């Protein structure tokens, strides 16, 4: 394996560069998935039947907490990648750990929000709007859950093996995934929650 020391560690081998390119292609497929879920949501958002509309169930406080927490996690993972590029394993692991904790907080608030909706009689079976809403939010939440497991596995590898071209590549690809989830959330926050509260 030929290592190019003039490049950041995560790009330092041909295999690593191909893996990053492959992951960008994968994210393209994820964009198609979420675009489809948004299209379904926008098509069904006014089909509330006898159930509540978004303006009746959406509350600004939990949504703002989720947004601040997730955007903060995007910042901390950026700091983690920066620390990784400086070769500072301890700082990198700390920032990645903070990112995962923030992701856990996000997930906790989202689950609490879902439970509140269900107690108010807003379930997937209540209306087409709620079915589309739960599918969109649930898919994003599942991606965050997967990210928490994936990020934890990467931290264990970095702790055991240190910062190598392989672990740096995995960490960088994970950071791309996490940033993608944050971008999707910005769209959810703007076009689902804020628009739905009006």
DATALIN-V85190 format. One record per run of one state. SS is the DSSP state (H for helix, E for strand, C for the rest). FROM is the first residue (numbers start at 1). TO is the last residue. If there is no record, write none. Layout:
ss->{SS/SS}
from->{FROM/FROM}
to->{TO/TO}
This chain:
ss->{C/H/C/H/C/H/C/H/C/H/C/H/C/H/C}
from->{1/9/12/14/45/54/58/60/86/89/120/128/162/165/198}
to->{8/11/13/44/53/57/59/85/88/119/127/161/164/197/198}
